[in-house]
Amino acid sequence: MLPTVLENSQSIVRDGVEWRIAREPVGYPEAVAAMEARVADIQRGEADELVWLLEHPPLYTAGTSAEPGDLVDPRFPVFPTGRGGKYTYHGPGQRVGYLMLDLGKRGRDVRRFVHSLENWLISSLSRLGIEAWAAPERVGIWTDDGGQEAKIGAIGIRVKRWVTLHGFSMNISANLSDFGGIIPCGLPEFPVTSAERLNDAISLETFDAALAFTFAEFLASLSGGAKNDS
C-alpha cells in the first residue's frame, strides 16, 4: 500500500521509472518516511524506481556535515537528515526532487550519479534560458545573477544498498529571504538566487517539463561508466 503522501500525487511512468508530483506541500518527516519505505520496497524488488517532485512547507534540514554555527536564525523547524551536505532551506516555490533509483542496475557508480544529476539539472535550466554550471569543490548548481555567481540549486544524496535517497532542490520562485536563517551549504560568500528572479516566465510546471524532457539522457548517462565492484 502506498503511503498517503504518495497517494496524494499525480503519477506517470517515464522511461520505465514512476514519476509522482505532489498536489500540495508535504511535511519533511512524512516525506522521509515515505521515501525510506519506497526504497526498502525497491531493494526487495517489490516496487518500481521513483522520481518524486514536491514542495515542503518552510523548514531547514541539517545534512551529515552540518556545522552548528551555520544555523544563524532557526525561524523554521530544523530537521537532521541522513543526506550528505550541510544546512539547506526548503519551502514553497522550491522544487524538491527525491530520486529513488536502483544503481545496482545502473552502473553502481555514485560519483557518476552525482555528476549525471548535476548535468541533468543544468540541461533542464538551459532549456529554460538559464545558463548554469557545477563548480569544482562546491556541490550544487550555480548561475550568474547580475554579474555575481549565485547558487540556484542544492544537491544532497544518500545511497543504501545501491538505491538512492534524497536528491535535489531547485529555487524556482522561493522566498529567498527565508535562506537568511542559515548559511546555505556553509558558503557565506555566495548568495542564493531563483529561476523566477532570472526569468519571471519560469514556473514549477515549466521546470518539471524541462526535467521530463531531459530525463532519458540522464538515465542513459548513469550506466555509461558501469562498474562491476560490489
Residue pairs with C-beta under 8 A, 6 or more apart in sequence:
3 30
3 33
3 34
3 37
3 38
4 30
5 22
5 26
5 27
5 30
5 31
5 34
6 20
6 34
6 38
6 52
8 22
8 23
8 24
9 20
9 21
9 22
9 23
9 52
9 54
10 20
10 21
10 23
11 18
11 19
11 20
12 18
12 19
13 19
13 48
14 51
14 212
14 215
14 216
15 215
15 216
15 219
16 48
16 49
17 48
17 49
17 50
17 51
17 101
17 215
17 219
18 48
18 49
18 50
18 51
19 50
19 51
19 52
19 53
19 212
20 50
20 51
20 52
20 53
21 53
21 54
21 208
22 52
22 53
22 54
22 55
25 54
25 55
25 56
25 57
25 92
26 54
26 55
26 56
27 56
27 57
28 56
28 59
28 61
28 77
28 79
28 90
29 79
31 52
31 54
31 56
31 98
32 81
34 52
35 52
35 98
35 100
35 165
35 166
36 165
38 47
38 50
38 100
39 100
39 160
39 163
39 165
41 47
42 48
42 49
42 50
42 100
42 102
42 163
43 160
43 161
43 163
49 100
49 101
49 102
50 98
50 99
50 100
51 97
51 98
51 99
51 100
51 101
51 215
52 97
52 98
52 99
52 100
53 95
53 96
53 97
53 208
53 211
54 96
54 98
55 90
55 91
55 92
55 93
55 94
55 95
55 96
55 204
56 90
56 91
56 94
56 96
57 91
57 92
58 76
58 89
58 90
58 91
58 92
58 178
59 76
59 77
59 78
59 79
59 89
59 90
59 91
60 71
60 74
60 76
60 77
60 78
60 79
60 87
60 88
60 89
60 90
60 181
60 182
61 78
61 79
61 80
61 81
61 83
61 87
61 88
61 90
61 156
62 71
62 78
62 79
62 80
62 81
62 86
62 87
63 81
63 83
63 84
63 85
63 86
63 87
63 88
63 156
64 81
64 82
64 83
64 84
64 85
65 84
65 85
65 86
65 186
66 80
66 85
66 86
66 87
66 186
67 86
67 87
67 186
69 183
70 86
70 87
70 182
70 183
70 186
71 78
71 87
71 181
71 182
72 180
72 181
72 182
72 183
73 180
73 181
73 182
74 181
75 178
75 181
76 89
76 91
76 178
76 181
81 156
81 166
82 158
82 165
82 166
83 156
83 157
83 158
83 165
83 166
84 139
84 156
84 157
84 158
85 139
85 154
85 155
85 156
85 185
86 183
86 185
86 186
87 182
87 183
87 184
87 185
87 186
88 154
88 156
88 169
88 182
88 184
88 185
89 174
89 178
89 179
89 181
89 182
89 184
90 96
90 169
91 174
91 175
91 178
92 174
92 175
93 171
93 172
93 173
93 174
93 175
93 194
93 196
93 204
94 169
94 170
94 171
94 172
94 174
95 169
95 170
95 172
95 204
95 207
95 208
96 167
96 168
96 169
97 167
97 168
97 169
97 170
97 211
98 165
98 166
98 167
99 117
99 157
99 164
99 165
99 166
99 167
99 168
100 163
100 164
100 165
101 113
101 163
101 164
101 222
102 162
102 163
103 109
103 110
103 113
103 159
103 162
103 163
103 164
103 222
104 161
104 162
104 163
106 113
106 219
106 222
106 223
106 226
107 113
107 222
107 223
107 224
107 225
107 226
107 227
108 162
108 226
108 227
108 228
108 229
108 230
109 222
109 225
109 226
109 227
110 157
110 159
112 221
112 222
112 224
112 225
113 157
113 159
113 164
113 222
114 139
114 155
114 157
115 134
116 218
116 221
116 222
117 155
117 157
117 167
117 168
117 218
118 134
118 141
118 155
119 134
119 218
119 221
120 211
120 214
120 215
120 217
120 218
120 221
121 132
121 141
121 153
121 155
121 168
121 170
122 132
122 133
122 134
122 141
123 214
123 217
123 218
124 207
124 210
124 211
124 213
124 214
125 131
125 132
125 141
125 143
125 152
125 153
125 170
125 195
125 210
126 132
127 210
127 213
127 214
128 195
128 199
128 202
128 206
128 207
128 210
129 199
130 143
130 152
130 195
130 198
130 199
130 202
131 143
131 144
132 141
132 142
132 143
132 152
132 153
133 141
133 142
133 143
134 140
134 141
134 142
135 142
135 149
138 185
138 187
138 190
139 154
139 155
139 156
139 185
140 151
140 153
140 154
140 155
140 185
141 151
141 152
141 153
141 154
141 155
141 168
141 170
142 149
142 150
142 151
142 152
142 190
143 149
143 150
143 152
143 193
143 198
144 150
145 191
145 193
145 197
145 198
148 191
149 190
150 190
150 191
150 192
150 193
151 184
151 185
151 187
151 190
151 191
151 192
151 193
152 170
152 171
152 192
152 193
152 194
152 195
152 198
153 168
153 169
153 170
153 171
154 168
154 169
154 184
154 185
155 167
155 168
156 166
156 167
156 168
157 164
157 165
157 166
157 167
158 164
158 165
158 166
159 165
170 195
170 207
171 192
171 193
171 194
171 195
172 194
172 195
172 196
172 202
172 203
172 204
172 207
173 194
173 195
173 196
173 202
173 203
173 204
174 194
176 192
176 193
176 194
176 197
179 192
184 190
184 192
195 202
195 207
196 202
